[in-house]
Amino acid sequence: MHARADTIPAPRAARRSRGLLLDAGFADVTVEVRTAVFTGTAMLPMLQGLARAAGAAGAITSEQADAWCAEQAGRAAADRLFLAVPMFVAAGSAR
């Protein structure tokens, strides 16, 4: 996961969103989590990117990454892929 996070400009921004809003002077800051669920092929590129990043970081071999990607593609083709992605939503009131 760290290898994938390192490919994103601000991978920990969601964790900091509440504090950033408070620091910017917002009041009544809240944070909610929403979870998107994907079951088709649309998210295969993201999953493949995760596997490739893990391989590039040396966490797994390229053969393991390829096998895992093939397994996920097979799951998607058989309508058996299940991916849950949490998204954080932060809001506040301007003072």
C-alpha positions as CSV (number, residue, x, y, z in Angstrom):
1,M,0.0,0.0,0.0
2,H,2.8,2.4,0.8
3,A,4.3,1.9,-2.7
4,R,0.9,2.8,-4.3
5,A,0.4,5.7,-1.9
6,D,3.8,7.1,-3.0
7,T,2.4,7.5,-6.6
8,I,-0.3,9.9,-5.4
9,P,0.5,13.6,-4.8
10,A,-1.1,13.8,-1.4
11,P,-2.0,10.2,-0.3
12,R,-2.8,11.1,3.3
13,A,-4.9,14.2,2.6
14,A,-8.1,12.4,3.6
15,R,-6.7,11.7,7.0
16,R,-5.8,15.4,7.4
17,S,-9.0,16.9,6.0
18,R,-10.7,17.6,9.3
19,G,-7.6,19.3,10.7
20,L,-7.0,21.2,7.5
21,L,-10.5,22.6,7.6
22,L,-10.2,23.5,11.3
23,D,-6.8,25.2,10.6
24,A,-8.4,27.2,7.8
25,G,-11.0,28.6,10.2
26,F,-14.0,26.4,9.5
27,A,-16.4,25.6,12.3
28,D,-18.6,22.6,13.0
29,V,-16.3,20.4,10.9
30,T,-17.6,16.9,10.3
31,V,-16.2,13.9,8.5
32,E,-18.2,11.0,7.1
33,V,-17.2,7.9,5.2
34,R,-19.0,6.7,2.2
35,T,-18.2,3.3,0.7
36,A,-18.5,2.6,-3.0
37,V,-18.8,-1.0,-4.1
38,F,-17.7,-2.1,-7.5
39,T,-18.4,-5.5,-9.0
40,G,-17.6,-5.2,-12.7
41,T,-14.5,-4.7,-14.8
42,A,-14.4,-0.9,-14.4
43,M,-11.9,-1.0,-11.5
44,L,-9.6,-3.6,-12.9
45,P,-7.0,-1.0,-13.9
46,M,-6.9,0.3,-10.3
47,L,-6.4,-3.2,-8.9
48,Q,-3.7,-3.9,-11.5
49,G,-2.0,-0.7,-10.5
50,L,-2.0,-1.8,-6.9
51,A,-0.4,-5.1,-7.8
52,R,2.2,-3.4,-10.0
53,A,3.1,-1.0,-7.3
54,A,3.5,-3.8,-4.8
55,G,5.7,-5.6,-7.3
56,A,7.8,-2.5,-8.0
57,A,8.3,-2.0,-4.2
58,G,9.5,-5.6,-3.9
59,A,6.6,-6.6,-1.7
60,I,5.6,-9.3,-4.1
61,T,7.2,-10.8,-7.3
62,S,6.1,-9.8,-10.7
63,E,4.9,-13.3,-11.2
64,Q,2.7,-13.0,-8.1
65,A,1.4,-9.6,-9.3
66,D,0.6,-11.1,-12.7
67,A,-1.2,-14.1,-11.2
68,W,-3.2,-11.9,-8.8
69,C,-4.2,-9.6,-11.7
70,A,-5.3,-12.6,-13.8
71,E,-7.3,-13.9,-10.8
72,Q,-9.1,-10.6,-10.5
73,A,-9.8,-10.4,-14.2
74,G,-11.3,-13.9,-14.0
75,R,-13.4,-12.9,-11.1
76,A,-14.7,-9.8,-13.0
77,A,-15.5,-11.9,-16.1
78,A,-17.4,-14.4,-13.9
79,D,-19.3,-11.5,-12.1
80,R,-17.6,-12.4,-8.9
81,L,-15.3,-9.3,-8.4
82,F,-16.1,-7.3,-5.2
83,L,-14.2,-4.2,-4.4
84,A,-15.1,-1.7,-1.7
85,V,-13.5,1.7,-1.7
86,P,-14.0,4.1,1.2
87,M,-14.3,7.8,0.5
88,F,-14.1,10.5,3.1
89,V,-16.4,13.6,2.9
90,A,-15.4,16.5,5.1
91,A,-17.5,19.6,5.5
92,G,-17.6,22.7,7.7
93,S,-19.2,26.1,8.1
94,A,-17.3,29.3,7.3
95,R,-16.9,31.6,10.3
